[in-house]
């Protein structure tokens, strides 16, 4: 199936043409049929000569109903532009064309209607002149009369050729179904309709509402008036929803694949149309079936920041249009450049932002986004509309390859700088290194630890290098060595360690370089004390008690208990069931 919207001035025969093509009445309201004027969106469908099915979205042509018209053409990939032979190009023809051009609609067909009332050639030439220079330049032209049927066969064949040229969206694309109609069916509940631009829908699928994020489930599907067990874009669909009341969804909302869109009320855009500096401060943004008031902050020559009145699910590269409802004119088309723009709080930040935006073209680009933004999670990239093709560096984090190499170089430099300024520490704490590198998650830090960096105990250091202790610490260690020379197991008391300037940090640094042996808090001996103790204990009758060991080592219980526990852990001694020990492997010599 393909979906095509009508467009054109009021009373130029759009609905008449749809009725003639399809045999269906597109005007749903009695008021529309009474006045002979389309007010809201109408829908009909037909089979073309090739067997292709085309659905037609009939839009109003009166200037008062331009928002309804935009809701119809916004999600549709092609247009049937209608101009009456007896009136030619008219004001709403121009506004509709301006809207289509702003939205970047490139596929279409020009139908010159009421050819039974006037020669269609002058109107066709005038319309082609207006189309020149727009996204719809050089579209095919067909003269037709919806009343007499003249040219209908030619129009059907032209629609067939147009449908054959339309690109097929990927079935794996995330769903964003812009809602253009909401109603209820007794016994079934809420039903929404819209043009499915891509992706697939099945009964039972879970979706989320773009305005609130509320999760809803597809109860059943219809397409072209018949139940279906699958709908693949492009298609007109009616979705019966479970879990949402009629008043919780409205035209302009969207049904979304969960986690694949970024609802945002702040976007940076590029404008094609009026100069940015000439824009009114408040305009209306139209995208899909949504119409949202926005406040405009100019940034560059053709770039601006839009503050939306409510969040809208957007992707990078989305096309939308700005309209001035007061002046009833299309201001221009916009291309979404950023759906998560940075704040502009500092002096000069707006000018810097404009310079950045000047180099962006809109279509999502994984490499470019990672270079600009730094490390990003996969789901954040996908919500922005970026197709992720690289492998994560760790977890679900993706980083530009060049930035990752730079981060590794910076990590080595920061670790070495930290070691110079904190010589008593075993390395830089992981959280501190994360902040120094400006990383968004601690998980990224271990992934940066490659030689010569090593990580232990929540700290990152440089491996394979000798750490030089400060002179004051070296002098204190020498005093401890002198005091333990005659009685090597008489550890200095805590007060004595403080007198020597050996606090926890200093002791820790000395232990790391092998200058001291720490048995417990404030219990330190020389590095060889453990081996010396085993030699002494090996000379005792086996097994021996704690008291016997304490006397043999000429020390106190404060030292003997943690020393024996250390020897147990090393396997030099073994503790027996009756709380005595034996030496297992006395050291050589």
N, C-alpha and C positions, 0 to 999 in steps of 0.2 A: 504494500500500500504506500501511496504518497499523499501528502496533505498540502493543499494549495489554498491560499486565502484570496478573496477578491479585494479590490481596492478601486477607488474612483469617486467622482463627484456624486452628490445625491441625485437620485432620479435619472441616472444614466443607464439603468437597466441591469444592475448587477444581480438582483434577486430574480428578475425575469429570466436572465440567462441561466442561472443556477437551476430554476424550475424546468427550463427547456432541456438542459443537459441531463438532469437526473430524474425528472418526473416527480420530484419531491418538493414540498413546501418548506423553504428555509426559515420563513418568518414564524416564530413560535407564538408571538403574542397576538391576541385579537386586536389590540390597538394598532399594531404594525399593519395588519391586513386591512383594517378599517381606513387607516391613513395612507396606505400604499407606500409606506416609508419604513425602512429597516431602522430599528432603534437599538437593538442589542444583537449579539452574535447569533447567526443561524448556521445550521449544519446539514449537509446532504452528501450523497456519494453516488458514484456510478462506476460501471465497468467500461473501460476504453476498448478500442478495436483490437488491441493486442491481448486483451484479457486482464491487463493491469487494472487495479482498483484505485480510484482517486477519490479522496474525501475533500470536500470544499467547505471552507469556513467563510460564510458570507458576513461581511462587516458593514456597519452603517456608513453612509456617505455624508451625512449632515455635520456641519462644523461643531454643533453642540455635543455630538457623540464621538468626537475624536478619541477620547480615552477608551471607549468601548472598541473602536476600530483598532487601536494599538494593542489592546489585550488579545485581539484575534490574530493579528499579523506577527506579534512578537515572537511566539514559539515556532512559527511556520517557516519552512525553508524556501518556499516559492510563492509567487503572486500572479494572479490573473488581473491585470490592470485594465479597467473598463473606461472607455471614452465614447460618448455618444456622437454619432456622425452629424446630427443636426445641431449640436451645440458646441462641439469641439472641446478644447482644453479649458478647464474652469478652475476657480480658486481651490476647491477641495481636491481636484486632481493634483494641483501643485503641492498642497500640504501632505497628501498621502504619499506622493513621490518623495518629498523631502524626508518623511519618516522612514520609508523603505530604504532610501539611500543612506540615511543615518544609521540604520540597523545593519547595513551591509548586505542586504538581500540582493543576490546576484542572478538568481534564476527566476524567469518570468515569461509572461506572454501578454501581448497587447491585443485586446479585443475591441474593435471599433463596432459598437452596437448601433441599433436602429438604422441599419444600412438600408432598410426599406423606406425611410423617410428622407434620406439625403445621400449624396455621393460620399462614400466613406473616405475617398482619397485625401481631400484637404485636411480632414480631422486627423487621419493617420500621419500625414506629413508633419502637421503641427505637433502632434504627440511625440513623434520620433525626434523632432528638434528639441523638445523639452527633455527627453530622456538622454540625449547626448551629454556626455561628461558625467553621468551618474553611474551607479553600480548596475543599472538596468539598461545601459546603452546596448543597442543592437539586438534586443530581444525580437523574437518573431512576431509578426503582425497578422491578424486574421479579421476580416470583415464578416459580420454576422447579424442576423435579426432573430431575436428571441421570440418575436411574434409570428413571423412567417416561416421560420425554420431555415431560411437561406443561410448557408455557410456553417450550419451546425456540424455537418460531417467534417468539414475542414477544421473546425475548432476542436473536435474530438481527436482528429489525427495529430493536430499541433500539441494538444495536451499530452498525448501519448509520447510524442518526441520529447517534450519537456520532462515528463516523468522518467523517461529512460536516462536522461542526462543527470538527474539529481543524485548526489552522492549518497551511498548507504552508510549510515552511522554504524560504528562497531557495536555489536550486540553485547559486548562486555563492558561498555561504558556505564558509569553510574547513572541511575535514574534521577532525573529532575523533571517532574511532571508539573508544569504550571497550571494551576486550577483556573478554569474560566467559567465554570458553572457548578453550583452546589444545590442539591435538592434531596428530599427524602422519599423513600418508597415504603409504604406500609408493610411491616413484617420484615423488612430488610435493613432499614436504617439509612444512614448517610451515604449519598452517592456524589462523587465529584467527576467532572469530565475535563479533558484537556488533550493537548497534542503531545504524545510521547515522542520526544526528539531523538532518543537513543536509549540503549539498554533493553532489558527485558523485565516484564512483570508476570508473576504467576499468582494464582490464588494461594493464600497462606504466607506470602511474603510479608516481612516486617519492614515498614518504612517509618520515616519521621517527618513531622510537619516542620516546614522551614521557619515559620514564625515563632513557634514555641519549643521545638525540639521534642514534642510529645510523640511517643511511639504509638503507631497504629498498625493494624494488620489488614491485609487485603482479604475480604470475605469472598468476593467473586469479581469477575471481569466481563465486560462486554465491549465489542468493537463492531461498529456499523450495525448496531441494533441486535446483535446476536451474542449469546454467551461464548466465551473462548477460554481455553485452559492455559493460554500463553499469549502475550502481546509483545511484539518486538518493534522498536522504533524504526522508521517513522510510522505513527499510527494515531488515529483518533480512538480514544478509549474512554469508557465509563468504569469507574472503580468504586465498588461497594466496599465501604470501610467498616471495620469492627474497631470499637474502642474510641470513637470520636463522635461527639454530638454535632448536630447541624450548625449550631451557633459557634462552634470552635474552629471552623474553617470557612474561608471566603475566597472570592476571586482575588487573585494576586498572591495567594499562598502557594506553596509548592510541596509536593510529595517527593521525598529524597531517599536515596540509598543511605542508610545510617553511616555516619562517620566519613562521608566522602565530599562534603561541601562545608564551606566556611561561612556561616551566617555572620554578617558584619554590618555595622552601621557607619563604618569609616573606610573610604576607599580613595586611592589615588588613581586618576584617569588621564588619558590623553583625549583632547577634544578636537573634532574635525567639524568646523562650522564657524560660528561667530568668534571673534577674538576673545580670549579668556578675560581680558581686562574689561570688556564691555558687558559681561554677563550680569544679570540681576543676582542679588545675594541669595534669593530663594527661587528655586525652580522645581520642576517635577521630573523625576527620573522614571523612565519606562523601560522595563526589561521583562521578557516573558509576558505574563498577564498582569504583572505588578506595576503599580503606579505609586511612587513614594516621594513625598516632599523632601528636598535636599537643600542644605545651605552650602554655598560655593565659596571656597577659599582659593583664589588664584595662586599658582606657584611659579610656573614658567610661562613661556610664550604660548604654548598650547597644552599646558598641564595644570591640573587643579586637584584640590582635595575636596571630596564631597562628604558632608555629614548627613547621613540618612535619618529620617524620622523614626525608622524602625529597622531592625536587622533584616537583611535579605541574603539568601544563599547564593554566593557568587564564586566564580572561578577566575583566575588570571586569564586574560584574553577575551572575556565576555564582551559582547557588543550590546550597547544600550543607547538610548537617546535622551536628551534633555529637551524639555518643552516648557515654554513660558505660558502658563494657562491664562494669565492676565491679558497678554497680547495675542493669545491663541495662535502661536506659531512654534514650529520646531526650531530650537536653537542650534542643535547639531548632534552628531553622534559621538559617543564616547567609547573608548576601549579601556577596559579595566587593566591597570598596570600593577596594582598591589591591593590585596584584600586584608593585609595585616601591616599597615604602614606604621613607621616609627613615630613617636611623638615629636612635635616641633616646639619644644619648650625653650631652647636656647637662642640667643642672638645669632643670626646667620644660618639657623638650621633650615629655614624655608628655602633660602637660596641654594644651600647644599643639596637639599632634597630635589629641587628642580634640576640641578645638574645631573643627579643620579637618574631621574626619570627621563631625561633627554635621550639616554642611551637605551631605553627599554622599548620594545615593540609590541608587547602584549602577550603573544603566545607563550604558554608555560614552558620553561626550559630548566631542567633539573640542575645542570652544571652552573648556569647563571645564578639561579636562586641560591644555591649553596655557597657560591663565591660571595654573593652580596650579604647573606644572612648568617653564615657560619654554620655550625652543626645544627641539624634539624632531625626530628623524628620522622619516620616514614609516614605516620598518619597525618602529621601536620602538613607535609608536602602534598599528600593526596587530597586533603581538604581544600588546598589552594588550587587544585586542578593540575598538579604536576604529576606526570607519569614517571614513576621511579624505576630506573633501570640498573642502578648500581648496587653493589653489595654493601651492607652496613659495615662500619668499622668496628662496632661493638653493639650488642643488643639490637635495637631498632634505630640506632643513630647513624645518619649519613653525613659525610663531610667531604668537601671538595678535596681531591687528591693533592693538589698543590698546597692548600691550607693545612692538610694533615701533616705533610712533610715539614712545613714551617712550624707547626705546633710542636713537633718532636724536637726540632732544633731549639725552640724557645724553652721547652721543658728542661732540656739539659742545661741551658744557660741559667734558668731560674734556680734549679737545684744547686748548681755550683755557687751561685751568688748567695743563696741562703746558707750554704755550708760555710762560706767565708764570714758571714755576719753572725752565725749561730754555731760556733765550733763545738759546743758542748752537746749539741743535739744529734740524734742518729739520722737525721734527714728532715726534709720538709714534710709536714703533715699533708695528707691527701687533700683535705679541704682547703688548706692554705694554697697549695699548688693549683687547685681548681680556680680559686679566686685570682691568683696571679696570672693565669692564662685566660681568664674570662670565659671559662667553659660553663655551659648550663647544667651539667650533671656530673656528679662524682664518678659515675660509671665510666666516663671517658678517660679519667686519669690513669687507671691501670693499663688501659690499652695503649697509652703513650710510653709506658715503661718498657723500653727495649734497651739492650746494651748501648752505652755503658751504665744506664740507670738500673737500679735494683729497688725492689719494694719489700719491706718487712715491717710488721707491726704497725701498719697504717701510716708508714712514712716512706718517702722516696729519697734515695741517696744515690751517690755515684759509687759503683762497685769497683774493686780492684785498686783502690788508692789508699795510701796511709793517711790517717787523719792526724794532723798536728795539734797537740793539746796546748792551751795557753801556758805561758811560763809559770804563772802562779799555781796552776794545777800540777804541773810537773814538780815544782818545789814541794808542794804538799805531799805528793806521792813519795818523794824521796824521804821526807820526814817520817811517813808511815813505815817505809822500808827500814829506816834506821831504828825506829822504836820496836819493830818486830824481829830484829836481828837475833836477839837472845831468846825470846819467847814467841815463836812464830804463830802460835795459836791464841794469843792474848789480844783479841781484836780491840781496837780503840773504842772507847765509849762514844756515844752520840755527841756528848758535849765536846769531847776532844776533836772529833771530826769537824764540828762547827768552828772550833778555834783554828783549825788548819785551813779553813775555807773550803771544805769538801761537803757541799750540800748534795741534794739528790741529783741535780743536773751534772755536777762535776764528777760525782761517783759514777753515774751512768756513762759519761764520756770515757772515763778511765777504764771501766769494764769493757766497753766496746772495743777499745784499742788493746785490750789484754794487759793493762797495767795493774789492775786490781781484780780480786775475786769477791763478788758480792753474794753472801750466803742468805741474807735476809735484810730487811730495812735497817740501815745503820749498823750492819754487821759485815765488815770487810776484812779480808786477809790478802796476802800476796798471792799471785797467780799459781805458784807451785805448792800452795798449802794443801790442796787435796791429795796430790801424789805423796807428799811428805807424810800426811796423816795415815795413808794406807800402809806405808813402810813401818810406821810406829805401831799401828794396830796389828800388823802381821806378826810382830814379835810377841804378842800377848797369847796366853793360853786361850784356845778356841773352844767353845764360843766365849764371848765377853759381853759384859753389861755396859749400859750407858755410863754408870758411875766409874767402872774400871777404865773405860775409854777416856772419860774426862780427866781422870788422874794421870793417865799415861801421857795425854797430850798437854797436861799442865794448863788447862783452860777452864772456863766456866760453863755452866749449863746453857747460858745464852748463846755460846758459840758451838758447843758440842752437839746440841740437838739439830740445828740446821746443817752442820757439817756432815753428820752421819746420814741425814736424809739425802743430802747431795750424793754421798758415796753409794747409797742404796739405788738412787736413780741411774747412776753411771754403771751400776753392776759390779762395782768393786767390793761391795759388802752385800750380805743378804740377811734380812731380818727374819728370825725364826719365830715360832708360835709363842714361845714363852718369853718374848720381848728381849731376847739376846741376839747377838749377831755373830757372823763369821766372815772372815776375809775370803773373798772368792778369787780375785785375781790381783795379787800384789804387783805393784809396778816393778819393772826391771831395775836392778841396781839397788 
